[in-house]
Amino acid sequence: MKTFEFAMMAPALTVLFVLSWVPFVILIAMSFAKVRTLGGVSLTFTGADNWSAVLGDGAIWASWARSLVYFVAIVGLEMLLGLAVALVLHQLVRARSVVLSIVLLPMFLAPVLVGLLGRFMLDSTIGLYAKILQGVGLGDDLLASPSTALPTIVSIDVWQWTPLVALILLAGLTAVPPATLEAATVDGAGYLRTLVSIILPQMKPIILVALLVRSMDAIRYFDIVVATTNGGPADATKIIPIKLYEFAFRFNNQLGKAAVLGLTMLAFSIVMARIFLRFFGERPSIAAGDGGDRG
């Protein structure tokens, strides 16, 4: 029976293997070669030259520092705000579906459109948000200043993707057994104590899903940055995906360095996934047993 099942899945597994592992092997080969695309693709083995050039480039390390700030900011803010929105929605009895539909609207927009919308709204001459900021004494163009460009892009990203985190966490909240919450209420636990000691531990698998979804997307995010600042001003928003794009499509014969950056981004994603799995991967011990026994 198992042989028959494997035979039925073999075509799909073969296609999946070809589509995933073959490009990965080619990417590794590119990272150790000089890639030429004129007159046909050709690889000239150069050893670890690409790796030494990339790892020894101070501008790339500066981009990694900005990427790390961007990563921590958007993942942290989206998780906190998403949890807050999910808790509010979970408490709603009437009109929950209507409110949820309104909250989810930003995530249905294409990231490029969100970036263009943010750029238009923050334009210092015609932007609505810019006029409001000028009215309260903040007249600078937020996307044109090196000190405010990255936080502004973070805010745009958080606005778009917090609803997705809220939707995932709301699903986790609805899965918490009501009997557990009732037992906590009978035992005299306040809302904050119930949230920290009972609800969040039981939501660890769902929190892990939200973290993985957003973290895997955050490290490679490209659209909003290109649509708003394109890495400027003064490289203030030039995160690693922008550097990879420059190596791959702007600089001549730099595809090998782009491959190195792609592999380092993959390694970073794997490390972050392992960290999240370490803290949220184990299923929590349900504390409801004690409360249920008391009941």
N, C-alpha and C positions, 0 to 999 in steps of 0.2 A: 504493500500500500504506500509506504513511504517512497519507494522507487517511482511509482506512478505519479505521486504528487510532485516529486522533484522533476520528473520528465515534463509535467505540465507547466511548471514554473521556469524551466530551463531557458526558453526563448526570451522571456522578460528579464531574467537574471543576466543573460548574455548581453542584451541591449544595455542594461543598466551598468554592467561592467565596462563595456566599450565606451559609454558616454561619460563615465566618471574616472576610471583609472587610466585610460589612454591619454586624455588631456593632462592628467596629473603627471604622468611619466614624461610627457613632452615638455611640460612646464619645468620639471627638474632639469631636463637636458638643456633647455634654453638658458637656465640660470648659470650653467657652466660653459656657455658658448657665446660667441658674437653672432647675432642673428642678422642676416641680410634678407631683404624682401624685394629688392629690385632685380628683375630678371628671373624671378623664382625664389622661393624660400630656401635658404642655405644656412647651415650651422657650422661655425668654425670653433673647435674646442679651444678654450682659453684658460682652463683650470679654474681657480678660485678668484680670478680677476674681478668678476662682477660682484662677488660677495665682499671682497676686500674694499672695493670702491664704494659700495653701498654702506657697509658697516662703518667705514671710515669717514663718511660724509657728515659734517656737522649740521648741514641744512636738513638732512633726512632725520637726524636725531631730534632736531627742533620740531619737525613735523610730527614725529612720534609723540613728543611731549604735548603738543597741541591736540593730537588725536586722543591721548589718554585723558586730558582735561575734558574734551568733548564727550568721550565715552562715559566717564564717571558722572558728568553733569546730567546728560540726557537719561541715562539708565536710572540714576538715583532719583532725579526729579519725577520721571515718569512712573516709577514704582510707587513713590510716596503719594503723588497726586492721583495716580490711578487707584490706589487703595482707598484714598479719601473719597473719590467719586463713587467707587464701588460700594463703600459703606453707606453713603447717602442714598444711592439707588436701592440698596437692599432694604432700607428702612421705609421706602415709599410703598404705599399700599395702592393708592389711586394714581392713575396717569403714569405709571412706571414705564410702560411701553412707549408713550409719547415722549417723555423726557429722555429715555434711552435713545430713541431715534434721533433726537436733536443733538445729544452728546456725541453720537457716533458719526455725525456728518463729516468732520474734518478728515477722518481716516479713509473716506471714500474718494478723496481728491488725489490726483496724481501729484507726487512730490514736486515735480517741475512746476506745476501750476501753483502749488502752495508757495514755492520760492518766489515765483514771479509776482504772486499776490502780495507777499510780504515786502518785496522790493518796491512795488507800487504804493502800498499803504504807508511805507516809511520814507518815501521820496520827500526830500526837504522842501520841494516847491509845490507839489500837488497832493501829497499823501495825507490821508485823513489822520492816521496815527501821528504823523509828524506835526500836523497842526495842533493836535491835542497836547503833544509834548512841548511844543513851543509855547502853548498857552500857560503851562505850569513852569516855564523857565528852562526847559531842556531843549534848546534849539539846535543842538548838533545833529548832524546826520549820523544815525547810529551805525549804519552799514559802511560809512566812509571813515570812521575813526578806528584805529588799531586797537584801542582799549575797549571798545564796545561792540565791535563787529562779531566776534566769536560768541559772547553772551546773547547777542540778538539772534544769531542763527540757532543757538541752543533753544531759545524761547520759541522760535518758529517750529522747530522739530518737536518740542514738548507739546505744543498746541496740537499738532497733527496726530501724534501717536499715543498720547495719554489715554484717549478713548479706547484704543485697542487693549492696553493694559487693564483698564477698568473693566472691559467686557470679559477678559479672561479671569480676573479676580472675582468678578460678580458671579461667574459660574462656580468658582470655588466656594464662595459664601453660601450660595443656595444649596451646596452639597453638604454643608455642616449639619449633622443631625439635630433637629429641634429639641429632642429629649436631652441632649447634652447641655444646651443653653438653658433649658428649664431647670435642670439639676443645679447649674451654677447659680441661677437666680434664687433658687430655694436655699442654697448654702450661703447666700448673702454676698456673693461676688458682684462688684460693681462692673459697669460696662467696660472700663479700661482694663481691669483685671481679667475679665472674661475674654476680651480681645487678645491680650498678650499671652495669656496662659492656656487658652482653649482654642479660640478660632484660628489664630495664626499658625500654631503648631499643626493643626489638622489641615491647613491650607498649603503646607510645604510643597507637595507635588505640583500644585497649581502655580505657586509662586515661582518654582523652578521653571515651569513652562514659559511664564511671562518673561523671566530673566533671560532665558536662552533665546527666545524669539527676538527680543529687543537688543540684546548684546550682540548677537550674530549680525544684525542689521546695522547696528551703530558703528561697528568698526569699519564697515565698507560703505558708509553713507556718502553719497556723491551729488545727488540731484539738487538738493536745496542749496548747497554751497556754491555750485556752479551757477545756478540761476540767480543768486543774490550777489555774491562777491567774487566768484571765480578764483578764490584763494587769496584775494587781497583784503584790505589794503596793506601794503608792505608785508605780504605773506602772513598776515595775522590770522587768516583762516585756512592756510594751506595745510590741510591734514593729509595723512598718508594716501588715501585714495586719489587726491588731486596730484600728488607727486607721481603715483603710479601712472596716471593718465598722461602726465607730461612725458615721462620716460617712454611710454608705449606709442604715443601719437604725435607728440610735438618735437621731441629731440630725435635726431637721425641716428639710426642703428643703436638704439638704447633698449631694445626689447629684452635683452638679457638682464639688465638691471630691473626692468619692470617685472620680470619673472621672479627675481630675488625678493622684491617688495611683496609680490603676491604670496610667495611662500612664507615670508615673515608674518604677513597678515593672517594666513592660515594657522601658523603656529600660535600666534596671539589668541586667536579664536578658540583653539583647542585648550590652551592653558586656562582661559577664562571659563570655558565650559567645565573643565575639571574642577576648578575652584567652586563653581556654583553647585556642581554635583556633590562635592565633598560636604557642603553645608546644608544643602536642601534635598539631596538625593535619597536619603534614608527616610523611609516612612515613619512618621512620628508615632510614638506610643500613645494610644488614645487615653486621655485623662478622664474620659467619661465613665470608665469602669467603676472608679471609686464613687462618683456621683450616683451612678445607676444603682450600686449596691446600697448606698444610703437610702435611695428612694425605695 
